[in-house]
Amino acid sequence: MTSFILNFGFLYFPEDKSTYLPAFIEILLLLGLCFLVLKLIRKFAKKQEQEAKKLEARALAERDERMKKEQEQK
């Protein structure tokens, strides 16, 4: 079993650890980009939530006015 695993060439650990540096930098950049995108999504969602609350309040106010007019007519 161990000889089967050792025959795979993709398990390569270089002696010179500086070859990991570009990958590490790329991961840091991608994590930073992901963080920024998440912040933008949250900001956009909060803005939409506030707009939805305003719309809901307006709709409820219109409904209440309509109900009052209907009760006055009776």
Helices and strands as residue ranges (DSSP letters): H 2-6, G 17-20, H 21-73
